[in-house]
């Protein structure tokens, strides 16, 4: 994913590199560790037998190691998919040809058919794998950070985004709504702070630099996990963009669960028919707003700002224990124990 340039024209060498990655290195650039790993692990497992082997991808070459072990040894095998395979939104950006895509689909089908259990991270992703496997189960991501920080009232109307902010997450109506509110709403521009932590594509960075929001944006760069969580706790609104791709409905970013743990207002931009939105609705958060819905987005931002000015706390109190690391680990352990018994 990292070899795909964001926000700039690609050189001939970059285009060739991307094509090779998308069409010759299948299923991914880690393919060269498959055979050596199978050889080493076969010998290891013969001397050190285990109840079940779990492979986690991407990279999906990991699953081909599991497939090789399954074919050589009598063992239980779980293929855990943190992202899709043939429907992964990275593949089109790698200029994957129809020929290469068919190889992905054949490998995916074989892995799912041969594994004893497929685990996915979202209900809609589970439905994608259902036709390929006899047994599919959803165990979502969750949070495991030790939350010892109190929620603090931010001095500024701080909207925070942490993580990768690239072209698939560049929701232009969001920036437009903020720019218009800066012009139309008294005091809004002085109170607004947009804190961005993590990697930002050059095109988004250039746009913000040349916009009316330039003075309101704070680019924090890389922050440690503890620093990021402190940022969450001192923000008023936590911003979550779902990728503007066909995979958006079944994306459940790990960041969503950290946001839930921080217990602040969450502004989700993406389709309402999505697993992320379903979770927010279930926990009594406000629903997602579509990428192009300028009107509702502006009204939501204005509502948050009005609450901020009136001194209303951004604290959200709801039962999120089911998404804690302890609860999810228990669910995984029970799943594996049941698989071994059967």
C-alpha positions as semicolon CSV with decimal commas, in nm:
position;residue;x (nm);y (nm);z (nm)
1;X;0,000;0,000;0,000
2;X;0,282;0,234;0,085
3;X;0,429;0,225;-0,267
4;X;0,121;0,397;-0,412
5;X;0,194;0,770;-0,429
6;X;-0,077;1,001;-0,297
7;X;-0,162;1,336;-0,443
8;X;0,108;1,360;-0,709
9;X;0,177;1,230;-1,055
10;X;0,371;0,908;-1,065
11;X;0,702;0,860;-1,241
12;X;0,744;0,585;-1,499
13;X;0,950;0,387;-1,250
14;X;0,678;0,417;-0,986
15;X;0,414;0,300;-1,234
16;X;0,624;-0,003;-1,326
17;X;0,688;-0,084;-0,960
18;X;0,316;-0,063;-0,880
19;X;0,226;-0,282;-1,180
20;X;0,479;-0,546;-1,073
21;X;0,343;-0,540;-0,719
22;X;-0,016;-0,570;-0,839
23;X;0,034;-0,835;-1,108
24;X;0,347;-1,043;-1,046
25;X;0,388;-1,051;-0,667
26;X;0,077;-1,250;-0,583
27;X;-0,086;-1,251;-0,345
28;X;0,154;-0,988;-0,211
29;X;0,519;-0,892;-0,182
30;X;0,565;-1,134;0,112
31;X;0,510;-1,436;-0,115
32;X;0,876;-1,538;-0,094
33;X;0,844;-1,643;0,269
34;X;0,565;-1,895;0,198
35;X;0,771;-2,204;0,104
36;X;1,052;-2,153;0,359
37;X;0,794;-2,091;0,633
38;X;0,596;-2,404;0,546
39;X;0,915;-2,612;0,550
40;X;1,034;-2,471;0,883
41;X;0,694;-2,480;1,056
42;X;0,613;-2,833;0,936
43;X;0,923;-2,964;1,109
44;X;0,858;-2,749;1,417
45;X;0,496;-2,859;1,453
46;X;0,585;-3,226;1,410
47;X;0,804;-3,192;1,719
48;X;0,582;-2,939;1,898
49;X;0,218;-3,019;1,815
50;X;-0,050;-2,758;1,883
51;X;-0,430;-2,771;1,898
52;X;-0,494;-2,505;1,635
53;X;-0,301;-2,277;1,399
54;X;-0,428;-1,923;1,335
55;X;-0,311;-1,718;1,037
56;X;-0,391;-1,347;1,020
57;X;-0,386;-1,134;0,707
58;X;-0,318;-0,917;0,523
59;X;-0,060;-0,988;0,406
60;X;-0,260;-1,277;0,267
61;X;0,054;-1,478;0,193
62;X;0,028;-1,570;0,562
63;X;-0,287;-1,767;0,479
64;X;-0,102;-1,962;0,211
65;X;0,142;-2,071;0,482
66;X;-0,157;-2,193;0,682
67;X;-0,288;-2,371;0,373
68;X;0,046;-2,546;0,322
69;X;0,053;-2,662;0,685
70;X;-0,305;-2,783;0,663
71;X;-0,222;-2,994;0,358
72;X;0,089;-3,146;0,519
73;X;-0,029;-3,201;0,876
74;X;-0,345;-3,311;1,057
75;X;-0,430;-2,988;1,233
76;X;-0,709;-2,738;1,290
77;X;-0,659;-2,411;1,103
78;X;-0,828;-2,072;1,140
79;X;-0,790;-1,807;0,867
80;X;-0,841;-1,464;1,023
81;X;-0,914;-1,179;0,779
82;X;-0,859;-0,827;0,912
83;X;-0,931;-0,692;0,562
84;X;-1,097;-0,840;0,253
85;X;-0,893;-1,029;-0,005
86;X;-1,026;-1,008;-0,360
87;X;-1,245;-0,712;-0,262
88;X;-0,965;-0,523;-0,087
89;X;-0,976;-0,159;-0,200
90;X;-0,597;-0,149;-0,235
91;X;-0,598;-0,380;-0,540
92;X;-0,738;-0,131;-0,795
93;X;-0,474;0,121;-0,690
94;X;-0,211;-0,142;-0,770
95;X;-0,345;-0,165;-1,128
96;X;-0,434;-0,529;-1,074
97;X;-0,529;-0,692;-1,406
98;X;-0,823;-0,927;-1,457
99;X;-0,577;-1,215;-1,491
100;X;-0,416;-1,132;-1,154
101;X;-0,757;-1,074;-0,994
102;X;-0,865;-1,423;-1,097
103;X;-0,557;-1,563;-0,924
104;X;-0,650;-1,372;-0,608
105;X;-1,002;-1,515;-0,622
106;X;-0,880;-1,871;-0,674
107;X;-0,636;-1,847;-0,382
108;X;-0,899;-1,685;-0,162
109;X;-1,153;-1,958;-0,246
110;X;-0,903;-2,235;-0,172
111;X;-0,794;-2,084;0,160
112;X;-1,153;-2,037;0,276
113;X;-1,261;-2,385;0,164
114;X;-0,966;-2,565;0,327
115;X;-0,962;-2,376;0,658
116;X;-1,171;-2,509;0,946
117;X;-1,294;-2,160;1,036
118;X;-1,281;-1,812;0,883
119;X;-1,285;-1,516;1,121
120;X;-1,367;-1,165;1,000
121;X;-1,388;-0,827;1,170
122;X;-1,734;-0,709;1,064
123;X;-2,081;-0,855;0,990
124;X;-2,090;-0,738;0,627
125;X;-1,743;-0,882;0,566
126;X;-1,869;-1,208;0,715
127;X;-2,143;-1,217;0,449
128;X;-1,878;-1,181;0,176
129;X;-1,692;-1,487;0,303
130;X;-2,003;-1,697;0,376
131;X;-2,026;-1,844;0,022
132;X;-1,659;-1,944;0,037
133;X;-1,644;-2,120;0,374
134;X;-1,845;-2,371;0,575
135;X;-1,795;-2,174;0,894
136;X;-1,747;-1,797;0,932
137;X;-1,751;-1,595;1,252
138;X;-1,718;-1,223;1,327
139;X;-1,492;-1,100;1,604
140;X;-1,447;-0,726;1,572
141;X;-1,150;-0,514;1,659
142;X;-1,163;-0,349;1,998
143;X;-0,974;-0,138;2,248
144;X;-0,718;-0,243;2,504
145;X;-0,559;0,084;2,611
146;X;-0,549;0,148;2,986
147;X;-0,779;0,446;3,020
148;X;-0,667;0,634;3,329
149;X;-0,718;0,985;3,190
150;X;-1,026;1,189;3,275
151;X;-1,219;1,365;3,001
152;X;-1,106;1,725;3,000
153;X;-1,306;2,018;2,868
154;X;-1,110;2,152;2,570
155;X;-1,037;2,523;2,564
156;X;-1,083;2,525;2,186
157;X;-1,350;2,368;1,969
158;X;-1,108;2,090;1,882
159;X;-1,190;1,844;1,605
160;X;-0,937;1,561;1,603
161;X;-0,837;1,303;1,344
162;X;-0,565;1,045;1,411
163;X;-0,407;0,806;1,164
164;X;-0,370;0,794;0,788
165;X;-0,546;1,074;0,599
166;X;-0,516;0,999;0,229
167;X;-0,715;1,064;-0,089
168;X;-0,972;0,792;-0,018
169;X;-1,053;0,978;0,306
170;X;-1,044;1,331;0,164
171;X;-1,407;1,436;0,215
172;X;-1,403;1,778;0,053
173;X;-1,749;1,883;0,170
174;X;-1,618;1,853;0,527
175;X;-1,348;2,112;0,464
176;X;-1,597;2,326;0,269
177;X;-1,849;2,319;0,554
178;X;-1,583;2,425;0,803
179;X;-1,465;2,706;0,575
180;X;-1,819;2,837;0,534
181;X;-1,887;2,822;0,907
182;X;-1,569;3,022;0,966
183;X;-1,714;3,295;0,742
184;X;-2,075;3,280;0,856
185;X;-2,071;3,198;1,227
186;X;-1,941;3,461;1,467
187;X;-1,652;3,335;1,678
188;X;-1,631;3,000;1,499
189;X;-1,296;3,059;1,332
190;X;-1,137;3,183;1,655
191;X;-1,262;2,882;1,849
192;X;-1,193;2,615;1,586
193;X;-0,890;2,389;1,608
194;X;-0,836;2,097;1,370
195;X;-0,578;1,861;1,520
196;X;-0,438;1,605;1,277
197;X;-0,208;1,330;1,405
198;X;-0,044;1,078;1,176
199;X;0,033;1,069;0,805
200;X;-0,140;1,322;0,578
201;X;-0,124;1,302;0,199
202;X;0,052;1,590;0,028
203;X;-0,259;1,688;-0,169
204;X;-0,467;1,731;0,149
205;X;-0,184;1,913;0,322
206;X;-0,145;2,149;0,025
207;X;-0,520;2,211;0,007
208;X;-0,544;2,300;0,376
209;X;-0,237;2,523;0,357
210;X;-0,399;2,726;0,079
211;X;-0,744;2,735;0,238
212;X;-0,915;2,959;0,492
213;X;-0,853;2,681;0,747
214;X;-0,475;2,714;0,737
215;X;-0,455;2,899;1,070
216;X;-0,687;2,647;1,235
217;X;-0,500;2,330;1,138
218;X;-0,238;2,181;1,368
219;X;-0,037;1,904;1,203
220;X;0,097;1,702;1,495
221;X;0,271;1,434;1,289
222;X;0,346;1,103;1,458
223;X;0,231;1,064;1,819
224;X;0,274;0,772;2,056
225;X;-0,035;0,576;2,154
226;X;-0,052;0,744;2,494
227;X;-0,016;1,088;2,335
228;X;-0,290;1,013;2,083
229;X;-0,526;0,902;2,357
230;X;-0,459;1,220;2,553
231;X;-0,546;1,412;2,235
232;X;-0,876;1,223;2,213
233;X;-0,957;1,312;2,572
234;X;-0,891;1,683;2,518
235;X;-1,093;1,704;2,195
236;X;-1,460;1,788;2,153
237;X;-1,526;1,592;1,833
238;X;-1,344;1,283;1,706
239;X;-1,346;1,258;1,328
240;X;-1,370;0,927;1,144
241;X;-1,360;0,899;0,763
242;X;-1,455;0,572;0,598
243;X;-1,269;0,515;0,273
244;X;-1,460;0,646;-0,029
245;X;-1,444;0,302;-0,191
246;X;-1,674;0,005;-0,240
247;X;-1,533;-0,152;0,078
248;X;-1,665;0,126;0,305
249;X;-1,975;-0,067;0,421
250;X;-1,770;-0,344;0,583
251;X;-1,480;-0,136;0,717
252;X;-1,446;-0,126;1,095
253;X;-1,130;0,077;1,165
254;X;-0,952;0,005;1,489
255;X;-0,965;0,378;1,552
256;X;-1,344;0,358;1,592
257;X;-1,305;0,148;1,906
258;X;-1,043;0,380;2,051
259;X;-1,285;0,666;1,988
260;X;-1,555;0,474;2,174
261;X;-1,322;0,427;2,468
262;X;-1,244;0,799;2,474
263;X;-1,619;0,866;2,512
264;X;-1,636;1,185;2,307
265;X;-1,863;1,296;2,023
266;X;-1,785;1,092;1,709
267;X;-1,845;1,237;1,363
268;X;-1,855;0,949;1,115
269;X;-1,844;1,036;0,745
270;X;-1,946;0,749;0,523
271;X;-2,245;0,543;0,410
272;X;-2,532;0,489;0,654
273;X;-2,550;0,126;0,537
274;X;-2,222;0,034;0,704
275;X;-2,103;-0,174;0,997
276;X;-1,939;0,129;1,155
277;X;-2,266;0,321;1,151
278;X;-2,455;0,019;1,289
279;X;-2,223;0,014;1,591
280;X;-2,268;0,385;1,657
281;X;-2,647;0,360;1,630
282;X;-2,649;0,058;1,863
283;X;-2,453;0,258;2,120
284;X;-2,682;0,564;2,090
285;X;-2,434;0,782;1,901
286;X;-2,548;1,009;1,621
287;X;-2,557;0,838;1,280
288;X;-2,308;0,868;0,996
289;X;-2,332;1,148;0,743
290;X;-2,273;1,067;0,377
291;X;-1,958;1,203;0,213
292;X;-2,156;1,439;-0,013
293;X;-2,421;1,558;0,233
294;X;-2,305;1,916;0,281
295;X;-2,630;2,033;0,441
296;X;-2,649;1,774;0,720
297;X;-2,275;1,791;0,780
298;X;-2,285;2,165;0,828
299;X;-2,585;2,139;1,062
300;X;-2,411;1,868;1,267
301;X;-2,095;2,078;1,300
302;X;-2,301;2,381;1,399
303;X;-2,486;2,170;1,659
304;X;-2,157;2,051;1,808
305;X;-2,030;2,408;1,815
306;X;-2,346;2,534;1,986
307;X;-2,306;2,266;2,252
308;X;-1,942;2,365;2,297
309;X;-2,029;2,733;2,339
310;X;-2,303;2,654;2,590
311;X;-2,055;2,459;2,800
312;X;-2,212;2,119;2,736
313;X;-1,975;1,832;2,806
314;X;-1,871;1,609;2,515
315;X;-1,870;1,305;2,746
316;X;-2,057;1,005;2,608
317;X;-2,152;0,737;2,857
318;X;-2,256;0,407;2,702
319;X;-2,185;0,038;2,760
320;X;-1,889;-0,054;2,539
321;X;-1,753;-0,347;2,742
322;X;-1,831;-0,591;2,458
323;X;-1,552;-0,420;2,257
324;X;-1,287;-0,438;2,528
325;X;-0,976;-0,645;2,467
326;X;-1,070;-0,872;2,757
327;X;-1,419;-0,945;2,621
328;X;-1,298;-1,006;2,266
329;X;-1,010;-1,227;2,381
330;X;-1,257;-1,435;2,581
331;X;-1,478;-1,468;2,273
332;X;-1,181;-1,577;2,061
333;X;-1,067;-1,829;2,325
334;X;-1,416;-1,981;2,343
335;X;-1,428;-2,001;1,962
336;X;-1,095;-2,184;1,945
337;X;-1,187;-2,421;2,228
338;X;-1,512;-2,511;2,053
339;X;-1,325;-2,572;1,727
340;X;-1,077;-2,803;1,898
341;X;-1,354;-2,999;2,073
342;X;-1,530;-3,058;1,744
